[in-house]
Structure formats: C-alpha cells, structure tokens
Amino acid sequence: MKKISVSLSGHQTSISLEPEFISALQEIANMRHTSVAKIICEIDAARGINVNLSSAIRVWILKYFHH
C-alpha cells in the first residue's frame, strides 16, 4: 500500500491505495489532461455516504477501463 495526500473540500486527507491503482490514476489523469487530485475530488463528490473513498477509487478505475 502507498499513501497519497489530497485536498478535499479544503481539508487534507490521505488515501491508501496499491501502487497499481495509483499508477492507473496517474495514467487516467494524463489521458484526461487533468490532475489526480481533481479526479479524486470527482470520485469523492459522486460516492455514497457509506462508501469508503479508497474503495470508490478502485471501483471507479475498474469502470473507467471497462467502458
């Protein structure tokens, strides 16, 4: 596991993800010409209230590559 820090709604938070998922996020950010932080903010805004952010990111990445 690797931790990354991002600002969500003005608050710093750490997210633990496997290196492969962090690499996938970076790849998607490059393809979309945006930042990893912006993608995480989008995922955070769309996730359910009882959904863990790290889990939401993993599912989002899987859906991204399967659509």
N, CA, C and O atoms as CSV, one atom per row, in Angstrom:
chain,resi,resn,atom,element,x,y,z
A,1,MET,N,N,0.840,-1.174,0.000
A,1,MET,CA,C,0.000,0.000,0.000
A,1,MET,C,C,0.885,1.238,0.000
A,1,MET,O,O,1.976,1.267,0.570
A,2,LYS,N,N,0.364,2.247,-0.662
A,2,LYS,CA,C,1.064,3.518,-0.732
A,2,LYS,C,C,0.054,4.611,-0.394
A,2,LYS,O,O,-1.111,4.527,-0.783
A,3,LYS,N,N,0.499,5.630,0.326
A,3,LYS,CA,C,-0.393,6.730,0.686
A,3,LYS,C,C,-0.153,7.921,-0.224
A,3,LYS,O,O,0.982,8.259,-0.560
A,4,ILE,N,N,-1.264,8.550,-0.613
A,4,ILE,CA,C,-1.176,9.813,-1.318
A,4,ILE,C,C,-2.022,10.824,-0.547
A,4,ILE,O,O,-3.026,10.461,0.066
A,5,SER,N,N,-1.620,12.071,-0.579
A,5,SER,CA,C,-2.350,13.133,0.104
A,5,SER,C,C,-3.020,14.026,-0.914
A,5,SER,O,O,-2.423,14.394,-1.926
A,6,VAL,N,N,-4.272,14.373,-0.639
A,6,VAL,CA,C,-5.021,15.282,-1.492
A,6,VAL,C,C,-5.858,16.205,-0.628
A,6,VAL,O,O,-6.130,15.910,0.535
A,7,SER,N,N,-6.259,17.312,-1.201
A,7,SER,CA,C,-7.145,18.252,-0.520
A,7,SER,C,C,-8.553,18.040,-1.045
A,7,SER,O,O,-8.805,18.175,-2.242
A,8,LEU,N,N,-9.474,17.706,-0.140
A,8,LEU,CA,C,-10.880,17.506,-0.498
A,8,LEU,C,C,-11.705,18.533,0.256
A,8,LEU,O,O,-11.753,18.517,1.486
A,9,SER,N,N,-12.342,19.407,-0.462
A,9,SER,CA,C,-13.164,20.469,0.138
A,9,SER,C,C,-12.364,21.276,1.154
A,9,SER,O,O,-12.875,21.657,2.207
A,10,GLY,N,N,-11.106,21.528,0.821
A,10,GLY,CA,C,-10.270,22.341,1.683
A,10,GLY,C,C,-9.624,21.612,2.838
A,10,GLY,O,O,-8.958,22.240,3.661
A,11,HIS,N,N,-9.800,20.306,2.925
A,11,HIS,CA,C,-9.218,19.516,4.011
A,11,HIS,C,C,-8.239,18.496,3.437
A,11,HIS,O,O,-8.565,17.776,2.493
A,12,GLN,N,N,-7.045,18.438,4.008
A,12,GLN,CA,C,-6.055,17.438,3.589
A,12,GLN,C,C,-6.489,16.068,4.081
A,12,GLN,O,O,-6.931,15.918,5.220
A,13,THR,N,N,-6.362,15.078,3.225
A,13,THR,CA,C,-6.652,13.701,3.605
A,13,THR,C,C,-5.654,12.776,2.933
A,13,THR,O,O,-5.135,13.081,1.859
A,14,SER,N,N,-5.392,11.653,3.566
A,14,SER,CA,C,-4.503,10.636,2.994
A,14,SER,C,C,-5.343,9.462,2.535
A,14,SER,O,O,-6.306,9.063,3.190
A,15,ILE,N,N,-4.960,8.930,1.408
A,15,ILE,CA,C,-5.656,7.775,0.837
A,15,ILE,C,C,-4.632,6.677,0.626
A,15,ILE,O,O,-3.572,6.911,0.046
A,16,SER,N,N,-4.945,5.488,1.093
A,16,SER,CA,C,-4.056,4.338,0.909
A,16,SER,C,C,-4.559,3.502,-0.256
A,16,SER,O,O,-5.699,3.038,-0.265
A,17,LEU,N,N,-3.677,3.320,-1.245
A,17,LEU,CA,C,-4.005,2.514,-2.414
A,17,LEU,C,C,-2.796,1.682,-2.808
A,17,LEU,O,O,-1.656,2.037,-2.507
A,18,GLU,N,N,-3.055,0.587,-3.477
A,18,GLU,CA,C,-1.979,-0.209,-4.032
A,18,GLU,C,C,-1.283,0.613,-5.116
A,18,GLU,O,O,-1.927,1.411,-5.797
A,19,PRO,N,N,0.029,0.424,-5.282
A,19,PRO,CA,C,0.770,1.199,-6.292
A,19,PRO,C,C,0.167,1.096,-7.693
A,19,PRO,O,O,0.227,2.054,-8.464
A,20,GLU,N,N,-0.411,-0.054,-8.025
A,20,GLU,CA,C,-1.007,-0.241,-9.351
A,20,GLU,C,C,-2.190,0.710,-9.571
A,20,GLU,O,O,-2.378,1.228,-10.672
A,21,PHE,N,N,-2.982,0.936,-8.520
A,21,PHE,CA,C,-4.114,1.847,-8.644
A,21,PHE,C,C,-3.643,3.298,-8.718
A,21,PHE,O,O,-4.248,4.110,-9.418
A,22,ILE,N,N,-2.582,3.624,-8.011
A,22,ILE,CA,C,-2.026,4.974,-8.109
A,22,ILE,C,C,-1.490,5.216,-9.516
A,22,ILE,O,O,-1.690,6.290,-10.083
A,23,SER,N,N,-0.813,4.225,-10.075
A,23,SER,CA,C,-0.323,4.337,-11.456
A,23,SER,C,C,-1.479,4.499,-12.433
A,23,SER,O,O,-1.396,5.293,-13.371
A,24,ALA,N,N,-2.550,3.753,-12.219
A,24,ALA,CA,C,-3.722,3.863,-13.090
A,24,ALA,C,C,-4.334,5.253,-12.995
A,24,ALA,O,O,-4.727,5.825,-14.011
A,25,LEU,N,N,-4.420,5.799,-11.791
A,25,LEU,CA,C,-4.939,7.160,-11.621
A,25,LEU,C,C,-4.079,8.174,-12.365
A,25,LEU,O,O,-4.597,9.079,-13.019
A,26,GLN,N,N,-2.772,8.018,-12.262
A,26,GLN,CA,C,-1.859,8.929,-12.960
A,26,GLN,C,C,-2.019,8.804,-14.469
A,26,GLN,O,O,-1.996,9.807,-15.182
A,27,GLU,N,N,-2.179,7.588,-14.955
A,27,GLU,CA,C,-2.376,7.362,-16.388
A,27,GLU,C,C,-3.669,8.018,-16.871
A,27,GLU,O,O,-3.683,8.669,-17.916
A,28,ILE,N,N,-4.745,7.848,-16.119
A,28,ILE,CA,C,-6.025,8.442,-16.485
A,28,ILE,C,C,-5.925,9.972,-16.450
A,28,ILE,O,O,-6.430,10.650,-17.345
A,29,ALA,N,N,-5.281,10.500,-15.430
A,29,ALA,CA,C,-5.111,11.954,-15.324
A,29,ALA,C,C,-4.355,12.488,-16.536
A,29,ALA,O,O,-4.724,13.527,-17.084
A,30,ASN,N,N,-3.316,11.797,-16.955
A,30,ASN,CA,C,-2.555,12.217,-18.139
A,30,ASN,C,C,-3.418,12.174,-19.397
A,30,ASN,O,O,-3.371,13.089,-20.219
A,31,MET,N,N,-4.203,11.113,-19.543
A,31,MET,CA,C,-5.068,10.985,-20.718
A,31,MET,C,C,-6.131,12.075,-20.749
A,31,MET,O,O,-6.508,12.551,-21.820
A,32,ARG,N,N,-6.617,12.471,-19.569
A,32,ARG,CA,C,-7.679,13.479,-19.483
A,32,ARG,C,C,-7.129,14.904,-19.338
A,32,ARG,O,O,-7.891,15.866,-19.247
A,33,HIS,N,N,-5.802,15.025,-19.319
A,33,HIS,CA,C,-5.153,16.337,-19.158
A,33,HIS,C,C,-5.648,17.052,-17.903
A,33,HIS,O,O,-6.027,18.223,-17.941
A,34,THR,N,N,-5.634,16.326,-16.801
A,34,THR,CA,C,-6.063,16.864,-15.513
A,34,THR,C,C,-5.163,16.314,-14.429
A,34,THR,O,O,-4.185,15.629,-14.730
A,35,SER,N,N,-5.467,16.594,-13.189
A,35,SER,CA,C,-4.645,16.111,-12.086
A,35,SER,C,C,-5.315,14.930,-11.377
A,35,SER,O,O,-6.530,14.740,-11.445
A,36,VAL,N,N,-4.491,14.159,-10.710
A,36,VAL,CA,C,-5.003,13.050,-9.899
A,36,VAL,C,C,-5.932,13.606,-8.823
A,36,VAL,O,O,-6.983,13.028,-8.546
A,37,ALA,N,N,-5.548,14.716,-8.225
A,37,ALA,CA,C,-6.371,15.323,-7.166
A,37,ALA,C,C,-7.760,15.686,-7.678
A,37,ALA,O,O,-8.750,15.482,-6.975
A,38,LYS,N,N,-7.844,16.217,-8.886
A,38,LYS,CA,C,-9.150,16.588,-9.444
A,38,LYS,C,C,-10.010,15.353,-9.672
A,38,LYS,O,O,-11.213,15.376,-9.410
A,39,ILE,N,N,-9.408,14.284,-10.155
A,39,ILE,CA,C,-10.159,13.037,-10.353
A,39,ILE,C,C,-10.662,12.509,-9.018
A,39,ILE,O,O,-11.813,12.087,-8.911
A,40,ILE,N,N,-9.816,12.530,-8.010
A,40,ILE,CA,C,-10.226,12.047,-6.689
A,40,ILE,C,C,-11.358,12.908,-6.142
A,40,ILE,O,O,-12.279,12.383,-5.516
A,41,CYS,N,N,-11.309,14.213,-6.365
A,41,CYS,CA,C,-12.400,15.094,-5.925
A,41,CYS,C,C,-13.704,14.731,-6.621
A,41,CYS,O,O,-14.762,14.737,-5.992
A,42,GLU,N,N,-13.643,14.415,-7.909
A,42,GLU,CA,C,-14.836,13.992,-8.655
A,42,GLU,C,C,-15.404,12.694,-8.088
A,42,GLU,O,O,-16.615,12.556,-7.910
A,43,ILE,N,N,-14.517,11.750,-7.808
A,43,ILE,CA,C,-14.939,10.462,-7.247
A,43,ILE,C,C,-15.560,10.678,-5.871
A,43,ILE,O,O,-16.598,10.098,-5.553
A,44,ASP,N,N,-14.923,11.512,-5.063
A,44,ASP,CA,C,-15.419,11.802,-3.717
A,44,ASP,C,C,-16.815,12.415,-3.764
A,44,ASP,O,O,-17.683,12.049,-2.971
A,45,ALA,N,N,-17.031,13.342,-4.687
A,45,ALA,CA,C,-18.328,14.012,-4.792
A,45,ALA,C,C,-19.439,13.060,-5.229
A,45,ALA,O,O,-20.604,13.259,-4.886
A,46,ALA,N,N,-19.074,12.023,-5.990
A,46,ALA,CA,C,-20.079,11.103,-6.539
A,46,ALA,C,C,-20.333,9.875,-5.667
A,46,ALA,O,O,-21.315,9.162,-5.875
A,47,ARG,N,N,-19.460,9.623,-4.697
A,47,ARG,CA,C,-19.604,8.376,-3.921
A,47,ARG,C,C,-20.731,8.490,-2.899
A,47,ARG,O,O,-21.123,9.582,-2.487
A,48,GLY,N,N,-21.225,7.348,-2.514
A,48,GLY,CA,C,-22.269,7.299,-1.496
A,48,GLY,C,C,-21.730,7.645,-0.124
A,48,GLY,O,O,-20.521,7.587,0.104
A,49,ILE,N,N,-22.601,7.997,0.775
A,49,ILE,CA,C,-22.211,8.449,2.106
A,49,ILE,C,C,-21.521,7.349,2.921
A,49,ILE,O,O,-20.681,7.646,3.771
A,50,ASN,N,N,-21.865,6.096,2.669
A,50,ASN,CA,C,-21.274,4.985,3.420
A,50,ASN,C,C,-20.222,4.235,2.627
A,50,ASN,O,O,-19.894,3.093,2.951
A,51,VAL,N,N,-19.687,4.868,1.584
A,51,VAL,CA,C,-18.697,4.212,0.735
A,51,VAL,C,C,-17.315,4.758,1.050
A,51,VAL,O,O,-17.089,5.967,1.013
A,52,ASN,N,N,-16.403,3.864,1.359
A,52,ASN,CA,C,-15.019,4.220,1.632
A,52,ASN,C,C,-14.390,4.823,0.384
A,52,ASN,O,O,-14.577,4.302,-0.716
A,53,LEU,N,N,-13.635,5.931,0.543
A,53,LEU,CA,C,-13.064,6.625,-0.606
A,53,LEU,C,C,-12.082,5.742,-1.372
A,53,LEU,O,O,-12.115,5.721,-2.603
A,54,SER,N,N,-11.225,5.025,-0.688
A,54,SER,CA,C,-10.277,4.151,-1.383
A,54,SER,C,C,-11.006,3.106,-2.219
A,54,SER,O,O,-10.610,2.822,-3.350
A,55,SER,N,N,-12.057,2.542,-1.669
A,55,SER,CA,C,-12.855,1.557,-2.417
A,55,SER,C,C,-13.538,2.208,-3.608
A,55,SER,O,O,-13.582,1.628,-4.693
A,56,ALA,N,N,-14.070,3.404,-3.417
A,56,ALA,CA,C,-14.733,4.120,-4.510
A,56,ALA,C,C,-13.748,4.399,-5.644
A,56,ALA,O,O,-14.111,4.313,-6.817
A,57,ILE,N,N,-12.517,4.729,-5.301
A,57,ILE,CA,C,-11.491,4.986,-6.315
A,57,ILE,C,C,-11.193,3.719,-7.098
A,57,ILE,O,O,-11.115,3.754,-8.326
A,58,ARG,N,N,-11.027,2.605,-6.407
A,58,ARG,CA,C,-10.738,1.341,-7.087
A,58,ARG,C,C,-11.849,0.972,-8.064
A,58,ARG,O,O,-11.576,0.600,-9.205
A,59,VAL,N,N,-13.099,1.072,-7.619
A,59,VAL,CA,C,-14.236,0.731,-8.470
A,59,VAL,C,C,-14.308,1.688,-9.659
A,59,VAL,O,O,-14.572,1.260,-10.782
A,60,TRP,N,N,-14.076,2.977,-9.421
A,60,TRP,CA,C,-14.106,3.970,-10.494
A,60,TRP,C,C,-13.064,3.646,-11.555
A,60,TRP,O,O,-13.351,3.735,-12.749
A,61,ILE,N,N,-11.857,3.269,-11.135
A,61,ILE,CA,C,-10.792,2.926,-12.077
A,61,ILE,C,C,-11.186,1.698,-12.902
A,61,ILE,O,O,-10.989,1.681,-14.117
A,62,LEU,N,N,-11.738,0.676,-12.256
A,62,LEU,CA,C,-12.177,-0.520,-12.988
A,62,LEU,C,C,-13.231,-0.157,-14.023
A,62,LEU,O,O,-13.161,-0.602,-15.169
A,63,LYS,N,N,-14.210,0.651,-13.621
A,63,LYS,CA,C,-15.255,1.065,-14.565
A,63,LYS,C,C,-14.678,1.895,-15.698
A,63,LYS,O,O,-15.109,1.762,-16.844
A,64,TYR,N,N,-13.711,2.751,-15.395
A,64,TYR,CA,C,-13.093,3.596,-16.413
A,64,TYR,C,C,-12.479,2.748,-17.525
A,64,TYR,O,O,-12.659,3.041,-18.707
A,65,PHE,N,N,-11.762,1.711,-17.147
A,65,PHE,CA,C,-11.093,0.890,-18.143
A,65,PHE,C,C,-11.993,-0.158,-18.790
A,65,PHE,O,O,-11.601,-0.783,-19.776
A,66,HIS,N,N,-13.192,-0.358,-18.248
A,66,HIS,CA,C,-14.116,-1.326,-18.838
A,66,HIS,C,C,-15.234,-0.673,-19.622
A,66,HIS,O,O,-16.150,-1.363,-20.070
A,67,HIS,N,N,-15.187,0.624,-19.799
A,67,HIS,CA,C,-16.242,1.302,-20.591
A,67,HIS,C,C,-15.663,1.836,-21.856
A,67,HIS,O,O,-16.378,2.437,-22.657
